[in-house]
Amino acid sequence: MPMFDFVCTSCQHAFEALVRGSAQPACPACSSTAIEKQLSLPAIKTSSTHGQAMAAAKRRDKAQGQERVHAQRQYELSHDD
């Protein structure tokens, strides 16, 4: 997909747009067509970025697991059978 980063020269709004062929996108904030295409940086995957992503995912999963355990415990306490 041809996704590009743009900055509107009228309102300085930064946005991404899918551009097909010679279509000229408009700014979603002010509808101006006075925009500048920006350089997009490629996503880089290295062993260190992979490790950081995995560590962040583990922290997120641990926090969500603790929230589920707490919610289950609160449910059990409030629904005494």
RARAJO-V186807 format. One record per pair of residues at least 12 apart in sequence whose C-alpha atoms are under 10 Angstrom apart, sorted by sequence separation. I is the first residue (numbers start at 0). J is the second residue. D is the distance in Angstrom with one decimal. If there is no record, write none. Layout:
i: {I I}
j: {J J}
d: {D D}
This chain:
i: {3 4 14 15 2 3 4 13 14 2 3 12 13 14 1 2 3 11 12 13 1 2 10 12 0 1 2 9 11 12 0 1 7 8 10 11 0 1 5 7 9 10 5 6 7 9 10 14 16 5 7 9 10 13 15 7 9 12 13 14 15 7 8 9 10 11 13 14 7 8 9 10 11 13 15 7 8 9 7 8 6 7 8 6 7 5 6 7 4 5 6 4 5 6 4 5 3 4 5 3 4 5 3 4 3 4 2}
j: {15 16 26 27 15 16 17 26 27 16 17 26 27 28 16 17 18 26 27 28 17 18 26 28 17 18 19 26 28 29 18 19 25 26 28 29 19 20 24 26 28 29 25 26 27 29 30 34 36 26 28 30 31 34 36 29 31 34 35 36 37 30 31 32 33 34 36 37 31 32 33 34 35 37 39 32 33 34 33 34 33 34 35 34 35 34 35 36 34 35 36 35 36 37 36 37 36 37 38 37 38 39 38 39 39 40 39}
d: {5.5 6.6 7.6 9.6 6.6 5.5 9.1 8.5 7.8 5.6 6.5 7.4 9.4 9.2 8.4 4.5 7.2 9.5 8.4 9.3 5.7 6.4 8.7 6.9 7.2 5.8 9.0 9.0 9.5 8.6 8.4 6.9 8.4 9.3 7.9 9.9 8.6 9.3 9.1 6.1 10.0 7.1 9.6 8.1 9.2 8.0 9.8 10.0 10.0 8.5 8.8 9.6 8.6 9.4 9.5 8.6 7.0 9.3 9.6 9.9 9.6 9.2 8.5 8.9 9.6 8.9 9.9 9.8 7.3 8.8 6.6 9.6 9.9 9.3 9.9 7.7 5.7 7.8 6.1 5.4 8.8 4.3 6.9 5.6 6.4 6.3 5.3 9.0 10.0 5.4 6.7 8.5 4.5 7.0 6.0 5.3 7.0 5.3 8.6 7.4 7.0 9.4 8.1 6.4 7.0 9.8 9.2}
